[in-house]
Amino acid sequence: MSTAMARVPDSLRGQIVTPGDRRYAQLRSTYTRSASPAAVLLPKTTAQVVDALRYAREQRLPIAVRSGGHGLSGASSNNGGVVIDLSMLNRVQVIDERAGLVRVESGARWANVAKALAPYGLVISSGDYGGVGVGGLATGGGVGWLVRAHGLTIDRVRAVEVVLADGTLVRADADHEPELFWLVRGAGAGAGIVVAFEIEAVEQRNVGVAQLVVEAQPDGRTVREWTSYLAQAPRELSAAAVVYSEGRSVLMSITAVVAAESLRRARPAVEPLLAIGKVLEHRTDLLPYPTLVPAAHLNPNVGQQRGTTTNGLFTTLDDAGARAVTRAVTGPGRAVVQLRSLGGAVNDVAHDATAYPHRHQDTPRCFRRRPTPR
Ligand SMILES: Cc1cc2nc3c(=O)[nH]c(=O)nc-3n(C[C@H](O)[C@H](O)[C@H](O)COP(=O)(O)OP(=O)(O)OC[C@H]3O[C@@H](n4cnc5c(N)ncnc54)[C@H](O)[C@@H]3O)c2cc1C
């Protein structure tokens, strides 16, 4: 790599990290994968992204693009190639406070976005984890704590700035480059390097947050009750349930978030969940939105979550589906299954309006096999 380093553009001097550099250990891997790239480039500006892409192409090595490094596939690093890491391109700017319009650079993490918007009383629904990056989530979908109230993250993207493979910078919105704009909202990884998004944030300071642990019936009945309630719950409610086994019991750890500014308004949406099974723990609080995606999530990525994860969507989770989920948890693999709520505002968007077509399903689920002990 030393010959290649000699040709690093002046604009990127000091912003290339190769094996042996003390920064390499914290930049080589992703959250789900340990990797050994030949070099990691750290552009801070759009112009530097263009330079980094040109330089990376000249090396004729595989190129990976990384924002937050939380992609489940681990595609944002590689072995022996060049990684363009956008973590230093991370500004968050409110560009029109009255319209709630925010420009967010791809390398920002959602914890930082929530913190920057809180003083304005604005929120962008992102995901359940503050360490996830803007670039991967806002090009893929974005199933967050306010998803049923306000839609996917991509549903509120109003414009994108993209560096294409040939180094051209394009701004795309509904009227300019509409096909690129369509593609980036759902299938953006690979469309180019999205350097920034303009997103319409919503007014929200606090949310009602219920956290409960419920003992679930092994025949799937409790999972079915959860999903039946979510199918007809008010759209202000979004929820996630982690289903897992502990000893001989099946437990559901549920977080339910209500887009409401008072406990009085939040509680009625949560109460039916208290009746789905034997409640072992429960509390409901009114919390500022950033507490759901806190700065405590901002850890370096060192391949720390190496289990096998798969995602899927249920149109509706019927009795057989609920039994299958429960069996996956108690079966030999003892999977951990996370169920998330969809519907509501997500399904207001036409299936062909963006490259994310899944507009009739109610429940995504995420299976995570327990990592093999080493
Ligand atoms: C702990 C954890 C919690 C999660 N919670 C949620 C959740 O609640 N809701 C949800 O919807 N998802 C969730 N996810 C999934 C996550 O949103 C996606 O994997 C997302 O792609 C991660 O974004 P990133 O920028 O951190 O990822 P990265 O690993 O940096 O990138 C992921 C993919 O997007 C591409 N990419 C990244 N940035 C850009 C860019 N600027 N331009 C073009 N392509 C780019 C990468 O090349 C890679 O293929 C979670 C993942 C983890 C590990």
The ligand as a MOL file (V3000), in Angstrom:
LIG
                    3D

  0  0  0     0  0            999 V3000
M  V30 BEGIN CTAB
M  V30 COUNTS 53 58 0 0 0
M  V30 BEGIN ATOM
M  V30 1 C -27.7330 -2.6180 16.7770 0
M  V30 2 C -28.5180 -2.3520 15.5100 0
M  V30 3 C -29.7970 -1.8070 15.6170 0
M  V30 4 C -30.5400 -1.5530 14.4650 0
M  V30 5 N -31.7960 -1.0420 14.5940 0
M  V30 6 C -32.5280 -0.7510 13.4960 0
M  V30 7 C -33.8260 -0.1860 13.6020 0
M  V30 8 O -34.3320 0.0110 14.6900 0
M  V30 9 N -34.5010 0.0950 12.4680 0
M  V30 10 C -33.9850 -0.1440 11.2350 0
M  V30 11 O -34.6340 0.1660 10.2320 0
M  V30 12 N -32.7710 -0.7070 11.0930 0
M  V30 13 C -32.0480 -1.0190 12.2020 0
M  V30 14 N -30.8110 -1.5980 12.0620 0
M  V30 15 C -30.3180 -1.8960 10.7200 0
M  V30 16 C -29.6070 -0.6370 10.1850 0
M  V30 17 O -30.5030 0.4210 10.1140 0
M  V30 18 C -29.1350 -0.8460 8.7970 0
M  V30 19 O -28.2840 -1.9400 8.7890 0
M  V30 20 C -28.4270 0.4100 8.2400 0
M  V30 21 O -28.0940 0.1490 6.9050 0
M  V30 22 C -27.2030 0.7800 9.0330 0
M  V30 23 O -26.7330 2.0230 8.6040 0
M  V30 24 P -25.2000 2.4110 8.8150 0
M  V30 25 O -24.9410 3.6600 8.0780 0
M  V30 26 O -24.8720 2.3340 10.2690 0
M  V30 27 O -24.5390 1.1510 8.1150 0
M  V30 28 P -23.2570 0.9020 7.2170 0
M  V30 29 O -22.7670 -0.4490 7.6650 0
M  V30 30 O -22.3030 2.0150 7.2120 0
M  V30 31 O -23.8980 0.7540 5.7600 0
M  V30 32 C -24.8910 -0.2220 5.4540 0
M  V30 33 C -25.0160 -0.3570 3.9370 0
M  V30 34 O -25.3800 0.8950 3.3730 0
M  V30 35 C -24.3560 1.3360 2.4620 0
M  V30 36 N -24.1580 2.7680 2.7080 0
M  V30 37 C -23.8090 3.3320 3.8840 0
M  V30 38 N -23.7400 4.6640 3.7680 0
M  V30 39 C -24.0520 4.9430 2.4880 0
M  V30 40 C -24.1360 6.1490 1.7590 0
M  V30 41 N -23.8800 7.3260 2.3510 0
M  V30 42 N -24.4420 6.1060 0.4530 0
M  V30 43 C -24.7020 4.9130 -0.1530 0
M  V30 44 N -24.6360 3.7270 0.4940 0
M  V30 45 C -24.3190 3.7410 1.8050 0
M  V30 46 C -23.1160 0.5490 2.8330 0
M  V30 47 O -22.2140 0.4390 1.7540 0
M  V30 48 C -23.7170 -0.7770 3.2660 0
M  V30 49 O -24.0200 -1.5700 2.1460 0
M  V30 50 C -30.0200 -1.8700 13.1820 0
M  V30 51 C -28.7400 -2.4370 13.0800 0
M  V30 52 C -28.0030 -2.6780 14.2340 0
M  V30 53 C -26.6650 -3.3320 14.0980 0
M  V30 END ATOM
M  V30 BEGIN BOND
M  V30 1 1 1 2
M  V30 2 1 2 3
M  V30 3 2 2 52
M  V30 4 2 3 4
M  V30 5 1 4 5
M  V30 6 1 4 50
M  V30 7 2 5 6
M  V30 8 1 6 7
M  V30 9 1 6 13
M  V30 10 2 7 8
M  V30 11 1 7 9
M  V30 12 1 9 10
M  V30 13 2 10 11
M  V30 14 1 10 12
M  V30 15 2 12 13
M  V30 16 1 13 14
M  V30 17 1 14 15
M  V30 18 1 14 50
M  V30 19 1 15 16
M  V30 20 1 16 17
M  V30 21 1 16 18
M  V30 22 1 18 19
M  V30 23 1 18 20
M  V30 24 1 20 21
M  V30 25 1 20 22
M  V30 26 1 22 23
M  V30 27 1 23 24
M  V30 28 2 24 25
M  V30 29 1 24 26
M  V30 30 1 24 27
M  V30 31 1 27 28
M  V30 32 2 28 29
M  V30 33 1 28 30
M  V30 34 1 28 31
M  V30 35 1 31 32
M  V30 36 1 32 33
M  V30 37 1 33 34
M  V30 38 1 33 48
M  V30 39 1 34 35
M  V30 40 1 35 36
M  V30 41 1 35 46
M  V30 42 1 36 37
M  V30 43 1 36 45
M  V30 44 2 37 38
M  V30 45 1 38 39
M  V30 46 1 39 40
M  V30 47 2 39 45
M  V30 48 1 40 41
M  V30 49 2 40 42
M  V30 50 1 42 43
M  V30 51 2 43 44
M  V30 52 1 44 45
M  V30 53 1 46 47
M  V30 54 1 46 48
M  V30 55 1 48 49
M  V30 56 2 50 51
M  V30 57 1 51 52
M  V30 58 1 52 53
M  V30 END BOND
M  V30 END CTAB
M  END
